Amino acid sequence: MTLLLNIDVPDVETGVRFYTAAFGLKVGRRFGTDFVELLGWPATVYLLTKKAGTVGAGGDLRRYERHWTPVHADIVVDDVDAAVTRAVGAGAKLEAPAKDTPYGRIAMLADPFGHGFCLLQFSEQGYDALLTS
């Protein structure tokens, strides 16, 4: 099996600018003007232009103001504070500043299209720090 990450955006070029600046992703292939492949993460990212108000999965209308979804990306980084600075500089909104947890350091943000994501810097133990005997 392979995991692909598809992200709907209202304008693919704005999405390309954000995701390349915030995370250092590189444009792979372009499939016309509204569909771009980004490389640099373990999973390939595809940005797809989908206009606000069009019907998405489950019949919901797409919207690009901040919205909640039970599925989001956790982006593992070496330095969460530097990653937050880079993402915010590229246009992300910081929603919860970086904080220390037993498994590492985590910050919560949203991209310019309302999609939430976390930046996560694991401690030496990572999630194993949460295991109980």
N, CA, C and O atoms as CSV, one atom per row, in Angstrom:
chain,resi,resn,atom,element,x,y,z
A,1,MET,N,N,0.831,-1.185,0.000
A,1,MET,CA,C,0.000,0.000,0.000
A,1,MET,C,C,0.872,1.244,0.000
A,1,MET,O,O,2.022,1.233,0.439
A,2,THR,N,N,0.287,2.303,-0.503
A,2,THR,CA,C,0.964,3.591,-0.540
A,2,THR,C,C,-0.005,4.654,-0.033
A,2,THR,O,O,-1.204,4.596,-0.304
A,3,LEU,N,N,0.521,5.615,0.699
A,3,LEU,CA,C,-0.282,6.740,1.173
A,3,LEU,C,C,0.015,7.952,0.308
A,3,LEU,O,O,1.177,8.300,0.103
A,4,LEU,N,N,-1.020,8.593,-0.198
A,4,LEU,CA,C,-0.923,9.858,-0.913
A,4,LEU,C,C,-1.731,10.876,-0.126
A,4,LEU,O,O,-2.777,10.546,0.433
A,5,LEU,N,N,-1.259,12.088,-0.081
A,5,LEU,CA,C,-1.970,13.149,0.621
A,5,LEU,C,C,-2.495,14.138,-0.410
A,5,LEU,O,O,-1.714,14.802,-1.093
A,6,ASN,N,N,-3.821,14.238,-0.523
A,6,ASN,CA,C,-4.462,15.180,-1.431
A,6,ASN,C,C,-5.016,16.339,-0.620
A,6,ASN,O,O,-5.742,16.136,0.353
A,7,ILE,N,N,-4.675,17.548,-1.022
A,7,ILE,CA,C,-5.124,18.739,-0.309
A,7,ILE,C,C,-5.863,19.636,-1.294
A,7,ILE,O,O,-5.285,20.107,-2.273
A,8,ASP,N,N,-7.147,19.869,-1.026
A,8,ASP,CA,C,-7.938,20.795,-1.833
A,8,ASP,C,C,-7.573,22.222,-1.444
A,8,ASP,O,O,-7.470,22.549,-0.262
A,9,VAL,N,N,-7.383,23.054,-2.439
A,9,VAL,CA,C,-7.084,24.471,-2.233
A,9,VAL,C,C,-7.903,25.274,-3.245
A,9,VAL,O,O,-8.237,24.754,-4.310
A,10,PRO,N,N,-8.232,26.526,-2.935
A,10,PRO,CA,C,-9.005,27.308,-3.899
A,10,PRO,C,C,-8.171,27.784,-5.083
A,10,PRO,O,O,-8.723,28.130,-6.127
A,11,ASP,N,N,-6.852,27.806,-4.934
A,11,ASP,CA,C,-5.947,28.248,-5.996
A,11,ASP,C,C,-4.644,27.468,-5.857
A,11,ASP,O,O,-3.935,27.613,-4.861
A,12,VAL,N,N,-4.331,26.648,-6.845
A,12,VAL,CA,C,-3.181,25.751,-6.723
A,12,VAL,C,C,-1.856,26.517,-6.633
A,12,VAL,O,O,-0.953,26.076,-5.922
A,13,GLU,N,N,-1.714,27.635,-7.323
A,13,GLU,CA,C,-0.436,28.359,-7.274
A,13,GLU,C,C,-0.186,28.962,-5.894
A,13,GLU,O,O,0.952,28.994,-5.425
A,14,THR,N,N,-1.250,29.440,-5.242
A,14,THR,CA,C,-1.108,29.920,-3.863
A,14,THR,C,C,-0.727,28.757,-2.954
A,14,THR,O,O,0.090,28.918,-2.047
A,15,GLY,N,N,-1.314,27.588,-3.194
A,15,GLY,CA,C,-0.966,26.397,-2.433
A,15,GLY,C,C,0.475,25.988,-2.635
A,15,GLY,O,O,1.163,25.637,-1.677
A,16,VAL,N,N,0.938,26.028,-3.867
A,16,VAL,CA,C,2.336,25.692,-4.160
A,16,VAL,C,C,3.266,26.646,-3.416
A,16,VAL,O,O,4.231,26.209,-2.788
A,17,ARG,N,N,2.984,27.934,-3.483
A,17,ARG,CA,C,3.838,28.913,-2.784
A,17,ARG,C,C,3.887,28.622,-1.289
A,17,ARG,O,O,4.960,28.651,-0.687
A,18,PHE,N,N,2.727,28.340,-0.683
A,18,PHE,CA,C,2.721,28.077,0.752
A,18,PHE,C,C,3.480,26.799,1.097
A,18,PHE,O,O,4.394,26.830,1.922
A,19,TYR,N,N,3.119,25.689,0.486
A,19,TYR,CA,C,3.694,24.402,0.877
A,19,TYR,C,C,5.183,24.276,0.535
A,19,TYR,O,O,5.910,23.561,1.225
A,20,THR,N,N,5.642,24.952,-0.506
A,20,THR,CA,C,7.078,24.912,-0.787
A,20,THR,C,C,7.842,25.810,0.185
A,20,THR,O,O,8.925,25.440,0.637
A,21,ALA,N,N,7.298,26.981,0.511
A,21,ALA,CA,C,7.970,27.890,1.443
A,21,ALA,C,C,7.915,27.374,2.875
A,21,ALA,O,O,8.907,27.454,3.599
A,22,ALA,N,N,6.778,26.852,3.288
A,22,ALA,CA,C,6.608,26.424,4.682
A,22,ALA,C,C,7.367,25.148,5.000
A,22,ALA,O,O,7.883,24.999,6.108
A,23,PHE,N,N,7.446,24.217,4.043
A,23,PHE,CA,C,7.977,22.887,4.344
A,23,PHE,C,C,9.105,22.431,3.429
A,23,PHE,O,O,9.597,21.311,3.567
A,24,GLY,N,N,9.518,23.276,2.507
A,24,GLY,CA,C,10.610,22.909,1.626
A,24,GLY,C,C,10.251,21.852,0.592
A,24,GLY,O,O,11.141,21.237,0.006
A,25,LEU,N,N,8.957,21.630,0.358
A,25,LEU,CA,C,8.552,20.675,-0.666
A,25,LEU,C,C,8.915,21.224,-2.049
A,25,LEU,O,O,9.027,22.436,-2.233
A,26,LYS,N,N,9.092,20.342,-2.996
A,26,LYS,CA,C,9.444,20.717,-4.361
A,26,LYS,C,C,8.360,20.259,-5.319
A,26,LYS,O,O,7.758,19.202,-5.130
A,27,VAL,N,N,8.115,21.061,-6.351
A,27,VAL,CA,C,7.147,20.673,-7.373
A,27,VAL,C,C,7.714,19.501,-8.154
A,27,VAL,O,O,8.833,19.553,-8.664
A,28,GLY,N,N,6.914,18.438,-8.236
A,28,GLY,CA,C,7.267,17.289,-9.052
A,28,GLY,C,C,6.680,17.481,-10.433
A,28,GLY,O,O,7.315,18.071,-11.308
A,29,ARG,N,N,5.477,16.987,-10.631
A,29,ARG,CA,C,4.799,17.099,-11.923
A,29,ARG,C,C,3.595,18.025,-11.817
A,29,ARG,O,O,3.005,18.203,-10.751
A,30,ARG,N,N,3.258,18.601,-12.948
A,30,ARG,CA,C,2.041,19.408,-13.077
A,30,ARG,C,C,1.117,18.674,-14.024
A,30,ARG,O,O,1.511,18.271,-15.119
A,31,PHE,N,N,-0.109,18.510,-13.587
A,31,PHE,CA,C,-1.128,17.841,-14.391
A,31,PHE,C,C,-2.129,18.908,-14.816
A,31,PHE,O,O,-3.218,19.002,-14.250
A,32,GLY,N,N,-1.768,19.704,-15.801
A,32,GLY,CA,C,-2.591,20.840,-16.177
A,32,GLY,C,C,-2.332,22.004,-15.225
A,32,GLY,O,O,-1.282,22.079,-14.588
A,33,THR,N,N,-3.303,22.907,-15.139
A,33,THR,CA,C,-3.107,24.115,-14.334
A,33,THR,C,C,-3.670,24.008,-12.924
A,33,THR,O,O,-3.406,24.877,-12.093
A,34,ASP,N,N,-4.443,22.960,-12.634
A,34,ASP,CA,C,-5.147,22.890,-11.351
A,34,ASP,C,C,-4.781,21.668,-10.511
A,34,ASP,O,O,-5.520,21.309,-9.594
A,35,PHE,N,N,-3.645,21.023,-10.812
A,35,PHE,CA,C,-3.306,19.765,-10.154
A,35,PHE,C,C,-1.781,19.644,-10.153
A,35,PHE,O,O,-1.166,19.506,-11.210
A,36,VAL,N,N,-1.174,19.695,-8.960
A,36,VAL,CA,C,0.287,19.716,-8.838
A,36,VAL,C,C,0.742,18.679,-7.822
A,36,VAL,O,O,0.127,18.499,-6.771
A,37,GLU,N,N,1.825,18.009,-8.160
A,37,GLU,CA,C,2.462,17.034,-7.274
A,37,GLU,C,C,3.603,17.730,-6.539
A,37,GLU,O,O,4.420,18.420,-7.150
A,38,LEU,N,N,3.650,17.540,-5.214
A,38,LEU,CA,C,4.741,18.074,-4.402
A,38,LEU,C,C,5.503,16.910,-3.784
A,38,LEU,O,O,4.908,15.948,-3.297
A,39,LEU,N,N,6.808,17.009,-3.810
A,39,LEU,CA,C,7.676,15.941,-3.308
A,39,LEU,C,C,8.529,16.452,-2.156
A,39,LEU,O,O,8.801,17.648,-2.045
A,40,GLY,N,N,8.944,15.525,-1.301
A,40,GLY,CA,C,9.842,15.876,-0.207
A,40,GLY,C,C,9.439,15.277,1.129
A,40,GLY,O,O,10.237,15.266,2.066
A,41,TRP,N,N,8.225,14.783,1.228
A,41,TRP,CA,C,7.768,14.068,2.415
A,41,TRP,C,C,7.711,12.587,2.076
A,41,TRP,O,O,7.755,12.224,0.901
A,42,PRO,N,N,7.614,11.728,3.084
A,42,PRO,CA,C,7.473,10.297,2.791
A,42,PRO,C,C,6.239,9.974,1.946
A,42,PRO,O,O,6.249,9.010,1.182
A,43,ALA,N,N,5.184,10.768,2.078
A,43,ALA,CA,C,3.984,10.609,1.243
A,43,ALA,C,C,3.963,11.746,0.225
A,43,ALA,O,O,4.223,12.899,0.569
A,44,THR,N,N,3.657,11.421,-1.017
A,44,THR,CA,C,3.531,12.448,-2.050
A,44,THR,C,C,2.299,13.300,-1.757
A,44,THR,O,O,1.255,12.779,-1.363
A,45,VAL,N,N,2.424,14.591,-1.949
A,45,VAL,CA,C,1.340,15.543,-1.721
A,45,VAL,C,C,0.825,16.011,-3.078
A,45,VAL,O,O,1.606,16.363,-3.962
A,46,TYR,N,N,-0.495,16.010,-3.233
A,46,TYR,CA,C,-1.119,16.529,-4.437
A,46,TYR,C,C,-2.014,17.692,-4.041
A,46,TYR,O,O,-2.900,17.548,-3.198
A,47,LEU,N,N,-1.777,18.837,-4.651
A,47,LEU,CA,C,-2.651,19.987,-4.472
A,47,LEU,C,C,-3.613,20.033,-5.637
A,47,LEU,O,O,-3.212,19.955,-6.799
A,48,LEU,N,N,-4.895,20.161,-5.309
A,48,LEU,CA,C,-5.936,20.185,-6.339
A,48,LEU,C,C,-6.783,21.433,-6.169
A,48,LEU,O,O,-7.287,21.702,-5.079
A,49,THR,N,N,-6.942,22.194,-7.239
A,49,THR,CA,C,-7.818,23.355,-7.183
A,49,THR,C,C,-9.263,22.875,-7.142
A,49,THR,O,O,-9.734,22.184,-8.045
A,50,LYS,N,N,-9.948,23.255,-6.081
A,50,LYS,CA,C,-11.375,22.975,-5.911
A,50,LYS,C,C,-11.996,24.267,-5.377
A,50,LYS,O,O,-11.673,24.694,-4.268
A,51,LYS,N,N,-12.851,24.871,-6.126
A,51,LYS,CA,C,-13.437,26.161,-5.748
A,51,LYS,C,C,-14.314,26.038,-4.512
A,51,LYS,O,O,-15.002,25.037,-4.315
A,52,ALA,N,N,-14.277,27.069,-3.691
A,52,ALA,CA,C,-15.161,27.139,-2.527
A,52,ALA,C,C,-16.598,27.040,-3.006
A,52,ALA,O,O,-16.963,27.604,-4.038
A,53,GLY,N,N,-17.409,26.317,-2.243
A,53,GLY,CA,C,-18.817,26.169,-2.567
A,53,GLY,C,C,-19.135,24.974,-3.436
A,53,GLY,O,O,-20.303,24.626,-3.609
A,54,THR,N,N,-18.096,24.330,-3.996
A,54,THR,CA,C,-18.356,23.117,-4.781
A,54,THR,C,C,-18.564,21.947,-3.831
A,54,THR,O,O,-18.123,21.980,-2.682
A,55,VAL,N,N,-19.233,20.925,-4.316
A,55,VAL,CA,C,-19.582,19.785,-3.474
A,55,VAL,C,C,-18.371,18.872,-3.298
A,55,VAL,O,O,-17.731,18.471,-4.269
A,56,GLY,N,N,-18.075,18.555,-2.048
A,56,GLY,CA,C,-16.997,17.631,-1.715
A,56,GLY,C,C,-17.566,16.315,-1.230
A,56,GLY,O,O,-18.735,16.005,-1.462
A,57,ALA,N,N,-16.741,15.554,-0.563
A,57,ALA,CA,C,-17.153,14.245,-0.050
A,57,ALA,C,C,-18.317,14.383,0.914
A,57,ALA,O,O,-18.393,15.338,1.686
A,58,GLY,N,N,-19.216,13.423,0.857
A,58,GLY,CA,C,-20.358,13.425,1.759
A,58,GLY,C,C,-21.382,14.493,1.451
A,58,GLY,O,O,-22.320,14.696,2.222
A,59,GLY,N,N,-21.215,15.180,0.329
A,59,GLY,CA,C,-22.159,16.223,-0.036
A,59,GLY,C,C,-21.894,17.565,0.624
A,59,GLY,O,O,-22.628,18.526,0.392
A,60,ASP,N,N,-20.841,17.644,1.454
A,60,ASP,CA,C,-20.512,18.916,2.100
A,60,ASP,C,C,-19.938,19.886,1.077
A,60,ASP,O,O,-19.241,19.486,0.145
A,61,LEU,N,N,-20.240,21.159,1.263
A,61,LEU,CA,C,-19.668,22.181,0.397
A,61,LEU,C,C,-18.274,22.546,0.892
A,61,LEU,O,O,-18.048,22.694,2.094
A,62,ARG,N,N,-17.351,22.688,-0.040
A,62,ARG,CA,C,-15.987,23.079,0.328
A,62,ARG,C,C,-15.995,24.514,0.845
A,62,ARG,O,O,-16.697,25.382,0.326
A,63,ARG,N,N,-15.193,24.733,1.880
A,63,ARG,CA,C,-15.005,26.077,2.406
A,63,ARG,C,C,-13.556,26.192,2.859
A,63,ARG,O,O,-12.940,25.210,3.274
A,64,TYR,N,N,-13.036,27.375,2.776
A,64,TYR,CA,C,-11.620,27.559,3.066
A,64,TYR,C,C,-11.357,28.514,4.219
A,64,TYR,O,O,-10.227,28.965,4.406
A,65,GLU,N,N,-12.392,28.825,4.995
A,65,GLU,CA,C,-12.110,29.464,6.270
A,65,GLU,C,C,-11.731,28.331,7.222
A,65,GLU,O,O,-11.893,27.161,6.877
A,66,ARG,N,N,-11.237,28.655,8.393
A,66,ARG,CA,C,-10.790,27.616,9.321
A,66,ARG,C,C,-11.937,26.663,9.600
A,66,ARG,O,O,-13.052,27.089,9.901
A,67,HIS,N,N,-11.658,25.375,9.500
A,67,HIS,CA,C,-12.657,24.345,9.729
A,67,HIS,C,C,-12.020,23.191,10.489
A,67,HIS,O,O,-10.804,23.001,10.445
A,68,TRP,N,N,-12.839,22.436,11.174
A,68,TRP,CA,C,-12.372,21.294,11.934
A,68,TRP,C,C,-12.573,20.036,11.120
A,68,TRP,O,O,-13.575,19.881,10.422
A,69,THR,N,N,-11.614,19.149,11.218
A,69,THR,CA,C,-11.742,17.832,10.617
A,69,THR,C,C,-11.062,16.831,11.536
A,69,THR,O,O,-10.058,17.167,12.166
A,70,PRO,N,N,-11.572,15.626,11.631
A,70,PRO,CA,C,-10.938,14.649,12.514
A,70,PRO,C,C,-9.630,14.089,11.947
A,70,PRO,O,O,-8.913,13.379,12.652
A,71,VAL,N,N,-9.311,14.392,10.700
A,71,VAL,CA,C,-8.068,13.927,10.097
A,71,VAL,C,C,-7.206,15.148,9.782
A,71,VAL,O,O,-7.658,16.096,9.140
A,72,HIS,N,N,-5.975,15.107,10.237
A,72,HIS,CA,C,-5.052,16.196,9.937
A,72,HIS,C,C,-3.644,15.629,9.851
A,72,HIS,O,O,-3.391,14.498,10.266
A,73,ALA,N,N,-2.740,16.417,9.316
A,73,ALA,CA,C,-1.345,15.991,9.192
A,73,ALA,C,C,-0.565,16.395,10.432
A,73,ALA,O,O,-0.685,17.521,10.915
A,74,ASP,N,N,0.236,15.464,10.944
A,74,ASP,CA,C,1.268,15.766,11.933
A,74,ASP,C,C,2.580,15.733,11.159
A,74,ASP,O,O,2.957,14.698,10.610
A,75,ILE,N,N,3.260,16.849,11.119
A,75,ILE,CA,C,4.497,16.964,10.359
A,75,ILE,C,C,5.641,16.911,11.354
A,75,ILE,O,O,5.812,17.819,12.167
A,76,VAL,N,N,6.423,15.846,11.288
A,76,VAL,CA,C,7.516,15.621,12.228
A,76,VAL,C,C,8.740,16.393,11.747
A,76,VAL,O,O,9.171,16.260,10.602
A,77,VAL,N,N,9.288,17.203,12.650
A,77,VAL,CA,C,10.418,18.079,12.329
A,77,VAL,C,C,11.520,17.898,13.366
A,77,VAL,O,O,11.289,17.344,14.441
A,78,ASP,N,N,12.716,18.368,13.036
A,78,ASP,CA,C,13.839,18.303,13.978
A,78,ASP,C,C,13.798,19.419,15.005
A,78,ASP,O,O,14.246,19.234,16.137
A,79,ASP,N,N,13.263,20.585,14.627
A,79,ASP,CA,C,13.219,21.756,15.509
A,79,ASP,C,C,11.854,22.415,15.343
A,79,ASP,O,O,11.626,23.145,14.379
A,80,VAL,N,N,10.951,22.158,16.277
A,80,VAL,CA,C,9.571,22.651,16.139
A,80,VAL,C,C,9.507,24.175,16.144
A,80,VAL,O,O,8.696,24.759,15.425
A,81,ASP,N,N,10.342,24.818,16.934
A,81,ASP,CA,C,10.279,26.281,16.999
A,81,ASP,C,C,10.713,26.911,15.674
A,81,ASP,O,O,10.091,27.870,15.215
A,82,ALA,N,N,11.762,26.388,15.064
A,82,ALA,CA,C,12.197,26.882,13.753
A,82,ALA,C,C,11.139,26.576,12.696
A,82,ALA,O,O,10.897,27.397,11.811
A,83,ALA,N,N,10.512,25.413,12.776
A,83,ALA,CA,C,9.476,25.032,11.810
A,83,ALA,C,C,8.257,25.935,11.944
A,83,ALA,O,O,7.652,26.300,10.937
A,84,VAL,N,N,7.885,26.301,13.165
A,84,VAL,CA,C,6.767,27.225,13.370
A,84,VAL,C,C,7.085,28.572,12.732
A,84,VAL,O,O,6.249,29.143,12.032
A,85,THR,N,N,8.290,29.078,12.973
A,85,THR,CA,C,8.691,30.364,12.397
A,85,THR,C,C,8.611,30.326,10.878
A,85,THR,O,O,8.118,31.266,10.256
A,86,ARG,N,N,9.092,29.244,10.282
A,86,ARG,CA,C,9.072,29.110,8.822
A,86,ARG,C,C,7.636,29.027,8.298
A,86,ARG,O,O,7.293,29.693,7.321
A,87,ALA,N,N,6.794,28.208,8.946
A,87,ALA,CA,C,5.408,28.040,8.488
A,87,ALA,C,C,4.618,29.338,8.621
A,87,ALA,O,O,3.882,29.711,7.708
A,88,VAL,N,N,4.764,30.023,9.744
A,88,VAL,CA,C,4.057,31.295,9.940
A,88,VAL,C,C,4.557,32.330,8.935
A,88,VAL,O,O,3.768,33.112,8.404
A,89,GLY,N,N,5.849,32.338,8.675
A,89,GLY,CA,C,6.405,33.252,7.678
A,89,GLY,C,C,5.854,32.996,6.285
A,89,GLY,O,O,5.774,33.910,5.464
A,90,ALA,N,N,5.470,31.744,6.018
A,90,ALA,CA,C,4.907,31.386,4.713
A,90,ALA,C,C,3.406,31.636,4.637
A,90,ALA,O,O,2.820,31.553,3.558
A,91,GLY,N,N,2.772,31.945,5.780
A,91,GLY,CA,C,1.343,32.251,5.762
A,91,GLY,C,C,0.472,31.398,6.654
A,91,GLY,O,O,-0.746,31.572,6.662
A,92,ALA,N,N,1.064,30.470,7.414
A,92,ALA,CA,C,0.277,29.665,8.349
A,92,ALA,C,C,-0.181,30.524,9.519
A,92,ALA,O,O,0.422,31.554,9.820
A,93,LYS,N,N,-1.248,30.093,10.172
A,93,LYS,CA,C,-1.735,30.762,11.377
A,93,LYS,C,C,-1.397,29.881,12.571
A,93,LYS,O,O,-1.769,28.708,12.607
A,94,LEU,N,N,-0.701,30.437,13.535
A,94,LEU,CA,C,-0.377,29.710,14.756
A,94,LEU,C,C,-1.596,29.707,15.657
A,94,LEU,O,O,-2.082,30.769,16.046
A,95,GLU,N,N,-2.097,28.527,15.994
A,95,GLU,CA,C,-3.290,28.411,16.830
A,95,GLU,C,C,-2.954,28.028,18.260
A,95,GLU,O,O,-3.654,28.434,19.187
A,96,ALA,N,N,-1.902,27.258,18.453
A,96,ALA,CA,C,-1.438,26.891,19.795
A,96,ALA,C,C,0.076,26.845,19.744
A,96,ALA,O,O,0.647,26.015,19.037
A,97,PRO,N,N,0.738,27.731,20.488
A,97,PRO,CA,C,2.203,27.765,20.459
A,97,PRO,C,C,2.800,26.421,20.881
A,97,PRO,O,O,2.142,25.601,21.522
A,98,ALA,N,N,4.042,26.224,20.509
A,98,ALA,CA,C,4.736,24.983,20.855
A,98,ALA,C,C,4.740,24.787,22.365
A,98,ALA,O,O,4.989,25.710,23.141
A,99,LYS,N,N,4.455,23.549,22.748
A,99,LYS,CA,C,4.495,23.205,24.174
A,99,LYS,C,C,5.167,21.843,24.320
A,99,LYS,O,O,5.164,21.020,23.404
A,100,ASP,N,N,5.738,21.637,25.493
A,100,ASP,CA,C,6.392,20.367,25.783
A,100,ASP,C,C,5.371,19.359,26.279
A,100,ASP,O,O,4.463,19.689,27.041
A,101,THR,N,N,5.541,18.126,25.832
A,101,THR,CA,C,4.704,17.001,26.239
A,101,THR,C,C,5.640,15.850,26.582
A,101,THR,O,O,6.836,15.935,26.303
A,102,PRO,N,N,5.130,14.779,27.178
A,102,PRO,CA,C,6.016,13.638,27.469
A,102,PRO,C,C,6.657,13.053,26.206
A,102,PRO,O,O,7.757,12.504,26.281
A,103,TYR,N,N,5.999,13.157,25.058
A,103,TYR,CA,C,6.523,12.550,23.832
A,103,TYR,C,C,7.324,13.520,22.973
A,103,TYR,O,O,7.911,13.111,21.971
A,104,GLY,N,N,7.360,14.798,23.346
A,104,GLY,CA,C,8.131,15.768,22.581
A,104,GLY,C,C,7.559,17.167,22.685
A,104,GLY,O,O,7.039,17.557,23.730
A,105,ARG,N,N,7.654,17.910,21.616
A,105,ARG,CA,C,7.196,19.298,21.566
A,105,ARG,C,C,6.255,19.422,20.377
A,105,ARG,O,O,6.545,18.913,19.294
A,106,ILE,N,N,5.123,20.100,20.577
A,106,ILE,CA,C,4.096,20.160,19.534
A,106,ILE,C,C,3.492,21.559,19.459
A,106,ILE,O,O,3.294,22.222,20.477
A,107,ALA,N,N,3.204,21.992,18.234
A,107,ALA,CA,C,2.509,23.256,17.981
A,107,ALA,C,C,1.364,22.964,17.014
A,107,ALA,O,O,1.459,22.066,16.178
A,108,MET,N,N,0.297,23.723,17.136
A,108,MET,CA,C,-0.878,23.537,16.274
A,108,MET,C,C,-1.073,24.776,15.416
A,108,MET,O,O,-1.050,25.904,15.908
A,109,LEU,N,N,-1.269,24.540,14.109
A,109,LEU,CA,C,-1.381,25.626,13.153
A,109,LEU,C,C,-2.478,25.331,12.136
A,109,LEU,O,O,-3.074,24.254,12.144
A,110,ALA,N,N,-2.735,26.294,11.268
A,110,ALA,CA,C,-3.626,26.104,10.124
A,110,ALA,C,C,-2.953,26.718,8.908
A,110,ALA,O,O,-2.299,27.757,9.001
A,111,ASP,N,N,-3.122,26.060,7.763
A,111,ASP,CA,C,-2.587,26.626,6.524
A,111,ASP,C,C,-3.499,27.765,6.070
A,111,ASP,O,O,-4.553,27.972,6.673
A,112,PRO,N,N,-3.130,28.503,5.034
A,112,PRO,CA,C,-3.956,29.635,4.592
A,112,PRO,C,C,-5.337,29.233,4.067
A,112,PRO,O,O,-6.161,30.100,3.778
A,113,PHE,N,N,-5.597,27.929,3.943
A,113,PHE,CA,C,-6.854,27.444,3.382
A,113,PHE,C,C,-7.770,26.844,4.446
A,113,PHE,O,O,-8.797,26.246,4.125
A,114,GLY,N,N,-7.389,27.009,5.727
A,114,GLY,CA,C,-8.225,26.538,6.819
A,114,GLY,C,C,-7.958,25.114,7.275
A,114,GLY,O,O,-8.617,24.626,8.193
A,115,HIS,N,N,-6.993,24.435,6.643
A,115,HIS,CA,C,-6.661,23.059,7.024
A,115,HIS,C,C,-5.710,23.076,8.221
A,115,HIS,O,O,-4.653,23.705,8.172
A,116,GLY,N,N,-6.094,22.380,9.298
A,116,GLY,CA,C,-5.237,22.310,10.470
A,116,GLY,C,C,-4.121,21.302,10.300
A,116,GLY,O,O,-4.265,20.314,9.579
A,117,PHE,N,N,-2.999,21.558,10.973
A,117,PHE,CA,C,-1.888,20.617,11.022
A,117,PHE,C,C,-1.086,20.875,12.284
A,117,PHE,O,O,-1.167,21.952,12.875
A,118,CYS,N,N,-0.315,19.884,12.691
A,118,CYS,CA,C,0.561,20.017,13.852
A,118,CYS,C,C,2.002,19.874,13.404
A,118,CYS,O,O,2.304,19.109,12.488
A,119,LEU,N,N,2.880,20.604,14.044
A,119,LEU,CA,C,4.314,20.405,13.902
A,119,LEU,C,C,4.769,19.696,15.159
A,119,LEU,O,O,4.462,20.131,16.269
A,120,LEU,N,N,5.496,18.614,14.990
A,120,LEU,CA,C,5.831,17.729,16.098
A,120,LEU,C,C,7.316,17.393,16.087
A,120,LEU,O,O,7.859,16.923,15.088
A,121,GLN,N,N,7.954,17.644,17.215
A,121,GLN,CA,C,9.358,17.284,17.413
A,121,GLN,C,C,9.380,16.226,18.508
A,121,GLN,O,O,9.122,16.527,19.673
A,122,PHE,N,N,9.685,15.002,18.138
A,122,PHE,CA,C,9.666,13.911,19.118
A,122,PHE,C,C,10.826,14.010,20.098
A,122,PHE,O,O,11.927,14.427,19.739
A,123,SER,N,N,10.561,13.621,21.338
A,123,SER,CA,C,11.627,13.433,22.326
A,123,SER,C,C,12.334,12.119,21.997
A,123,SER,O,O,11.952,11.422,21.057
A,124,GLU,N,N,13.338,11.792,22.754
A,124,GLU,CA,C,14.073,10.551,22.508
A,124,GLU,C,C,13.150,9.332,22.563
A,124,GLU,O,O,13.306,8.400,21.775
A,125,GLN,N,N,12.194,9.337,23.488
A,125,GLN,CA,C,11.269,8.211,23.626
A,125,GLN,C,C,10.097,8.276,22.658
A,125,GLN,O,O,9.489,7.248,22.362
A,126,GLY,N,N,9.770,9.453,22.164
A,126,GLY,CA,C,8.612,9.591,21.287
A,126,GLY,C,C,7.347,9.133,21.989
A,126,GLY,O,O,7.205,9.304,23.200
A,127,TYR,N,N,6.427,8.550,21.228
A,127,TYR,CA,C,5.165,8.111,21.814
A,127,TYR,C,C,5.355,7.004,22.850
A,127,TYR,O,O,4.463,6.776,23.667
A,128,ASP,N,N,6.480,6.322,22.838
A,128,ASP,CA,C,6.732,5.299,23.857
A,128,ASP,C,C,6.683,5.886,25.268
A,128,ASP,O,O,6.434,5.159,26.230
A,129,ALA,N,N,6.917,7.195,25.400
A,129,ALA,CA,C,6.834,7.848,26.700
A,129,ALA,C,C,5.434,7.756,27.290
A,129,ALA,O,O,5.259,7.951,28.493
A,130,LEU,N,N,4.437,7.463,26.463
A,130,LEU,CA,C,3.060,7.361,26.932
A,130,LEU,C,C,2.668,5.939,27.345
A,130,LEU,O,O,1.588,5.723,27.896
A,131,LEU,N,N,3.550,4.974,27.078
A,131,LEU,CA,C,3.243,3.588,27.440
A,131,LEU,C,C,3.256,3.414,28.955
A,131,LEU,O,O,4.088,3.986,29.659
A,132,THR,N,N,2.329,2.625,29.426
A,132,THR,CA,C,2.319,2.283,30.846
A,132,THR,C,C,2.617,0.805,30.979
A,132,THR,O,O,2.354,0.020,30.068
A,133,SER,N,N,3.166,0.434,32.114
A,133,SER,CA,C,3.501,-0.992,32.288
A,133,SER,C,C,2.295,-1.835,32.566
A,133,SER,O,O,2.415,-3.048,32.735
